[in-house]
Amino acid sequence: MAVSFKPIQPLLQTGTNAASRWFSYIGLGVGVLLLLCSIQMFINIQQLLKEGSIRKNGFDYISITKSVTNETMGQPEKNLFSQVELDELKAQPFIEDVSPLLPNDFRVKLSAGSVLAFSTDMFLETLDNDFIDTLPPSFTWQEGQYNIPIILSSDFFEIYNVFAPGQGLPQISRETAMGIPVQIICEGNGLTETFTGKIVAFSDRVNSVLVPKNFLLWSNKTFGKGANVQASRVFVKTKDANNTELLKFVDQKNYKLNKDKTLLGRNKMVIQGIFSGLGIFGLLVVLLALMLFSFYLQLVIARSKDSLQLLLTLGYSPSWLSRNVARIFVPVYIVVVIAALAFTQLMQWSFHHFVMYDREELSTPLHWVTLLTAVVLIVLSIITNHRLVRSLLNKLHTN
Amino acid sequence: MQLTISNLLPVYFEKSRTQTSEVWGKEIVWQKGELIKIVAPSGSGKSSLINFLYGMRKDFDGAIRYDQQDIRNMNPEQLAPLRKDHVSIVFQDLRLFPHQTVAENLEIKRQLNPFHSPEKVLEMTERLGIGTKMNSLAKTCSYGEQQRVAIIRALLQPFDFLLLDEPFSHLDDRNSQNAMQLILEEAKARNASIVLADLERIEFFPYTRLFHL
């Protein structure tokens, strides 16, 4: 027959100091609630900010420039990226790859030829193919070829359509633009060469006029001044454009990012900071509550000392006794944590429904990490409680 | 089970005690079934001896062994089964739970390793004249009644040795003899040994071995 704890329970004076007991229960509940809410909100922010940037193969591509200030104006070398700086960028753990946007080093003129009376000085740039969001197979060039494929920034194209009517030029569709051959006139070193450019794609990512890399390298050599061409813009490939480490690094280097893509990230940094703080505060409250509870437990055991000592004298085993004494409080821990979990769920539902208007990135049920934390908290409190009771009882025995 | 006492002496006693005592500093073996009487005047260490034998205190030199197990080396976890299954005790200061009823006091001990049914417990209380006290709080009982409760409590478990420390100090002759009779019957049923320590000879204890402490 198993030994029953029922006749033993009245020997424990748990009724004493009800106030301190209830304070510790409430404290524990508030602490756990703060902790769980912080974790859930932290996860919500992660999920919300994972979206909202142009991604290719799960990566973000953002351009970095140096800030041109009054001090660095007129000193191009200070506003260009050196090889050392490129290597440094590449070495950062949060940056997967780096590609400089190399510009032309000679004069380029664009004209629509006989189709449109439009001619302008312009620039060409090139970027590693891997960094281009819309890369058609025709984006290649071989020496001797007069046809140059071009990838044009969507933004530039839109700007053309905005100012075209004012200039007496026709507005054109993307399809038409891709059908119109333009003349690209390269001048330098006493040479002039006319190529036929053709828009093969529009890019939402790169604000530039892109040509195949080997063409630009060849033309820089042919028409350029022969100097080593350095980039003033660099594209980086990263897992998360909103990575706070990346933003910190960029700030520290005084570089500039295209803002809109990282605006969320900057907010994320602040909001995550707030919730981390709140989470730490919650953890502290949990610790305080557990401490208060341990004082209460010590008080209970001290008050019941004579009875517990007598039970050990009569032949009750210390481990059986501590297990059963600790077990009295297990339902309390479970109820407190589950109540906090229920409140967290309510908070999550309200946040998702009323604040986020049921956005798809979020889910109304709590994230599994939050649930796991709740379970871990229950297990931890039960284990610490059990160990505390056992050590207190062992002390009784040796007294 | 046998109980071996080797060169036992409380650390706070002088060595010279071993010359006058028949227990301190001696080599003694007690077997199951023996009825041992220890006559111990005040201050001779009677309660110390009982406490040492029950593993309550360890401030002694020498050794106490139940079979091969040295009580000094037993941790609280190992002491529990010894007290539950092999060695029972009636303390001089009784040690009941004052705020529990007599019935609860007895049940707390009985359920640990039941040797008797609850009906048998009731019968024993009636036999010692405390049957009507079952629902009274222990603290409201007289010393004599409490002593009888403590005696019955010690008889509710199996044991090889029953340690009695002045078990009849609050009882009159008739009640003492009554209780003694019950104790003898219970010891016999278990083929157990009784170690009775008292200030003077108790005529109604049919001891088989006598020691002067």
Interface residues (C-beta under 8 A of the other chain):
Chain A: M1 V3 S4 P7 I8 P10 L11 S307 L310 L311 L312 T313 L314 G315 Y316 S317 P318 S319 W320 N394 H397 T398
Chain B: Y54 M56 P76 E77 A80 P81 L82 R83 K84 D85 R95 F97 H99 Q100 E104 E107 I108 K109 Q111 L112 N113 P114 Q157
